Amino acid sequence: MVITLDHIAVWTDNLYRTTVELSRETGIGSSDGGYFPGLGLGQKIISLGNHVYLEVESIVDHRMITDRAPMALELERQTQAGDCFAGLCLRSDSMDEILEFAKIRGITPMEGISGGKVPMVPSADKPPVPHAPDFWNSWRLGKPNMYYVPDLSRHSSLEPIQEGTGDVKGAGVTSIEIGGTESDLQRWLGDVASVKELGVDITYNGGPDGLYAVAFDSSIGPQTIRLNPITL
């Protein structure tokens, strides 16, 4: 049973601009993650290697904003000052750990994404993934959530990249910078996981909760991406 970093959400007001900029900045190509019809979100994926990826998202169905859908309005608010890291997502290969984490946080695990997900490639469709806690009880607070991933053979980080978007290969996340303190994060995780054993070095800047930077190795050497953190 291992709990480790799985993916990092990046929110933007322009899915294509940010994906192109991140690929040009890092040299790593992107793949199309599809869209979430119930949320109005579109998604691109940039693999950082070792089964960790960036999940770039923006509103692609602007009727959601017109209709005052909560998630669409929140994304619009969060990106007014530019792109931001919106979610720090862990994974576990044990459903017992997911249930225990949900119990600590006082919620019931969600089965799949509210609103559903439609992949760009139909054969890439996957069964719903239990996770805890949900967006409103984790991402928006600048805290990690956790997904049940018992099998990495169909992991999103392995999706084929679109030809011509980049040929640099990510070699795995080495460190992250987050707000708060180590004790803050450990209290959030409870006894389910140790902050010392998440597979990455963690720097705590003492500022507001959220993710500030992610460093990773690549085929052209170490790289760092720094963005604004999500805000309450």
BAVEXVEX-788820 format. One record per residue: x, y, z of N, C-alpha, C, O, CB in turn. Coordinates in steps of 0.2 Angstrom, whole numbers, plus 5000, padded with zeros to 4 digits. Glycine has a CB too. Layout:
<recs>
XYZXYZXYZXYZXYZ...
</recs>
This chain:
<recs>
500449945000500050005000500450065000500850075005499550005006500450104995500850164994500450224992500050224988501350154988500550284996500250344994500750394991501250404995499850375001500650414985501150454982500750514978500150514977501550414978501150554975500850604971500650574964500950534961501450664969500050594962499750574956499750624950499950614945499050544957499350684952499350734947499250804950499050804956498750714942499350854946499250924948498850954943498950954937499950954949498350994946497851024942498051094941498251134945497151024945498051124934498251194933497551224930497351194925498851194928497351274932496751304930496951364926497451404928496351324936496651384920496751434916496151464913495651424913497251414910496151524910495551544906495651534899495151544895495551624907496151494897496251474890496651414890497251414890496651534886496251354889496551294889497151284884497651254885496051234887497051314878497551304873498151344874498751324873497251314866498051404876498651454877499151424882499751414881498451524879498851404888499251374893499551314892500151304894498751374900499251264888499551204886500151214882500651184883499051154883500051264877500551274872501151304876501751284875500351324866501051354880501551384884501951334888502551344889501251444888501551294892501951244896502351194892502851184894501451204900502051174886502451134882503051164879503651134879502051104876502951224877503551264875504051284880504651274879503351334871503851294886504251304892504651244894505251254895503851334898504351184894504651124896504951084891505351044892504151084901504651084885504851044879504450984879504450944875505551024879503950974884503550914885502950914881502550964882503450894892502750864877502150874873501550854877501550834883502250824867500950874874500350864877499850814874499950794868499950934878499450784878498850744875498250774877498150814882498950674877497650754873497050784875496650734880496550684878496650794868496450764885496150724891495350724890495050684894496250754897495050764885494350764884494050814888494350874889494050694886493450804890493050864893492550834898492350774898492650904888492350874903491850854908491150894906491050954908492150874915490650854903490050894901489650924907489350974906489650844898489650894913489350914918489650974922489351014926489150864923490250994920490651044923490851104918491051154920491251024926490751084912490951134906491751144906491951184903490651194908492151094908492851094908493151054902492851004901493151074915493651084899494051044895494751024898494951064903494151084888495050974896495750954899496250934894496150904889495550894904496850954895497450934892497950904897497850924903497850994888498350854895498850824900499550824897499650824892498650744900499950844902500650844901501050804906500950814912500950924902501350754904501650704909502350724911502750744907501750634905502350724918503050744921503450684922504050684925502950784927503250624920503550564921503450524928503250554932504350574921503650464928503550424934502850424936502650424942504050444939502350424932501650424933501350484937500950474941501450354937501650534935501350604938501250644932501650654927501850634943500750684932500550724926500250794928499950804934500150694921500250844924499950904924499250894921499250874915500250964922498750914924498050914922497850984920497651024925497550874927497851014914497751084913496951084911496751044907498151104907496651134914495951134913495651204912495951254915495551104919495151214908494851284908494151274906493951214904495151324903493751324906493051314904492951314897493251364893492551374907492651264894492551264886491851274885491651284879492851194884491351264889490651274888490451334892490351334898490251204890490451394889490351454893489651464895489451514898490551514888489151424892488551424895488451404902488051434906488051374891489051374905489051354912489151424916488851424922489651304913489551464913489651534917488951574916488751604921490151574914488651574911488051614910487451584914487051624917487751604902487451514915487051484920487251484927486851454931486851414917487751514928488051524935488151454939488051444945487451564940488451414935488651344938489251354943489751394941488851294932489151334949489651344954490451334952490851374953489551304960490551274949491251264947491551304942492051334942491351184944491151324937491351374931491451434934491951474932490751374926491051464939491151524942491751524946492151574946490551544946491851474949492451464954493151474949493551504951492451404958493151434944493651434940493751504937494351524936493651384934493251534935493351604932493651654937494051694936492651624930493451644943493651684949494451674950494851714951493251674955494551604950495251584952495751614947496351624948495251514953495551614941496051634935496051704933496351724928495851584929495651744937495651814935496351844936496551894932495251854940496851824940497451844941497951804937498551814938497651844948497751764933498151714929498151644930497751624935498951744930498551604927498451534928498651514935499051554939498951494924498351464938498551444945498551364946498251334942498051474950498951344951498951274953498251264957498151304962499551254957497851224955497151214958497151154962496751154967496651214953497551104961497451044965498051004965498450994960496851004962498150974971498750934972498450864974498150854979499250964978498550814969498150754970498650694971499050684967497750744963498450664977498850604978498450544976497850544974498950594986498850484976498450424974498650364979499250364982498650394967498250314980498350254984498150194980497650204976498050264991498450144981498250074978497850034983497649974982498850034976497650064988497250034993496550074995496550134997497550025000495950034993495350074995495250085002494850135004494750024992495550045006495550055014495850125015495550155020495849995017496350135012496650205014496250265011496150315014497350205010495850255006495450305003494850315008494650375010495150284996494550255011494050265015494250295022493950335025493750195017494850275024495150305030495250375030495150415034495750265032495550405024495650475023494950505023494950565026496050485016494450485019493850515019493550515026493250565028493350475015493650465030493350465037493750525041493350555045493450395041494350535040494750585044494450655042494350695046495450585042494250665035494050725033493350735034493050785033494250735026492950685036492250685038491750685032491250715032492150745042491950655026491550655020491550575018491850535021491850695015491050565013491050505009491450505003491350554999490250485008491850455001492150454995491650464989491150444989492550394994491950504984491550514978491750454973492350434973491650584975491250434969491350384964491350424957490850434954490850334964491950434955492050464948491950544949491850564955491550444943491950574943491950654943491150674943490850644938492350684938490950714947490250744946490250774939490650824937490150794952489750764935489650784929489950744923489850754917490050854928490350684925490650644921491150664917491350724917490050624916491550624913492050634909492050604902491850544902492750624912492150634897492150604890492850614887493050664886491650644886493250554886493850564883493850584876493350564872494250494884494350614873494450624866494450564862494150564857495050674865494850514865494850444861494350394865494550384871495650424861493850374862493350334865493650274869493450254874492850304861494250244866494550184869494850204875495050154879495050154864494950264877495350284883494850294889495050314894495650354882494250284887493750284893493850234898494050184897492950274890493750264905493950224910493350224915492950264915494650254914493350174920492850164925492950224930493450254930492850094928492350244933492450294938492950284943493050224946491750304941493350334946493850324951493650354957493450414958494550354948493550314963493350334969493950384972494550374971493250284974493750444975494250484977493950524983493350534984494450534972494350554987494150584993494750634996495250624995493950544999494550694998493850724998493750754991494150744987493750775004493150794990493050824984493350894983493650914988492250824983493150924977493450994976493351044982493851074984493251014969492751044984492551104988492851094995492951134999491751104989493051024997493351015003494051005003494350975008493050955006494451014997495151004997495451054992495851094995495250934994495351054986495651094981495551164983496051204983495451084974494951184984494851254986495151284992495251344993494051264986495351234996495651255003496451245002496751265007495451205008496651234996497351224995497651164998498251165000497751284998497251114999497451045002497450994997497050994992497051035008497750934998497750884993497150834994496850835000498350834994496950804989496450754989496750684987497350684986495750764985496350634987496750564986496250524981495650524982496850534993496550494976496250454972496450374973496950364974496350474964495950334971496050264971496350244964495950244960495450224973496950224964497250194958497650134959498250134960497750254955497250074958497550014959497949984954498349944955497049964961497950014948498249994942498450054938498050094936497749944937499150054937499450114933499450094925499750134922500150124936499250034923499350024916498950064911499150074905499149944915498450094914498050144910498050214913497550254912497350124909498550234916498650294919498650354914498950344909499250294924498350404916498350464911498950494909499050514904497950524914499550484913500150504912500450464906500950484903500650494918500150404904500450364899500050384892500250344887500350294900499650424892499250444885499750464880500250504882498750494887499650444874500150464869500050534867499550564867499950424862500650574867500650644865500450664858500550614854501350674867500150714857500050744850500650754847501050794849499550804851500750734841501350734837501450814836501050854834501250704830502150834837502350894836502250944842502551004842501950924830501950924847501850964853502550964858502551014862501250944857502950924857503550924861503850854861503550804861503450944868504550844862504850784862505350774868505650724869505250774856505250824873505650814880505250764884504650764884505750874883505550714887505250664892505350684899505850704901505550594890504750694903504850704910505050644913504950584911504150714913505450654919505850594922505550594929505950554933506550604922505050624931504750624938504850684942505350714942505150564941504350694946504350754950504850744956504850684959503650774953505250794958505750784963505550824969505650804975506450804961505250874968505050914974504450964973504350984967505650964977504050984978503551034977503651084983503951074988502851004978503351144981503351204987502651214988502251224984503751264984502451214994501751224996501751275002502251285005501351154998501151305003501051345009500951305015500951245016500451395008500951345021500851315027501451285030502051305028500251265027501351235034501951205038501851125037501351105035501951225045502451095039502351025038501850995043501550945041503050995040501751025049501250995054500551005051500150965052501351035061500451065047499851075044499651025040499050995040499851145041500151005035499950945030499850885034499450845032500550945025500250865039500250805042499550795046499250745046500750795047499350855049498650855052498150835047497650805048498550915055498150865041497650855035497650785033497150755032497850895029498250745033498350685031498150635036497950575035498950665028498150655043498050605048498550555048499150565047497350585048498350495051498850435051498850395045499150345044498650395057498450415039498450385033499150385030499350335027497850405029499450435030500050445026500550495030500350535034499950475019501150475029501650525032501950575026502050555021502250485035502050635028502250685023502950665021503250695016502250755026503350625025504050605024504050555018504550535016504350585030503450525017503450465012503050475006502750425004503250405016502950535004502550544998502850544991502650554986502150614999503550524992503950514986504250574983504550574978503450484981504150634986504450694984504650734990504350734995503850734979505150774989505350824994504850884994504650904989506050854992504750905000504250965001504551025004504851015010503650935005504451075001504651145005504051175007503551185003505051185000504051205013503451235016503651305017504151325020503251205023503351355013503451425013503151465019503251525019503351455007502651435022502351465028501851515026501451545030502851505032501651525019501151565016500551535016500451475019501351585010500051565013499351535013499351465009499851445005498851575008498951415011498951355009498851355001498551394998498351315012499151294998499151294991499751274988500251274992498851354987499851254982500451234978500751294975500351334971500251174973501351304975501751364973502151344967502251384962502051404978502551284967503051264962503051184962502951154967503651294964503251164957503351094956504051084952504151114946502751054952504551044954505151034951505150964949504950914952505751054956505450954943505450884940506150874936506350924933504850864936506350814935506850794931506550784924505950764923507250734933506950794919506750784912507350764908507950764910506450844909507250744902507750724897508250774895508750764892507450694891508050844897508550894896508750924902509050984903508150954892508650894908508850914914508350944919507750934917509350974913508450964925507950984930507651044928507851084924508350994937506951044929506551104927506051114933505951074937506151084921505851184933505351204938504751244935504951284931505651244944504151224937503551264935503351304941503151274946503051224932503251364941502951404947502351444944502351484939503551454949501851444948501251474946500951504953501151484958500751424943500351544952500051564958499651504961499451454958499551614957499551504968499151444971498451464971498251524970499451434978498051414972497351434972497151474978497551464983496851364972496651514978496551554984495851544987495351524983496651624983495651554993495051544996494551604993493951614995495051545003
</recs>
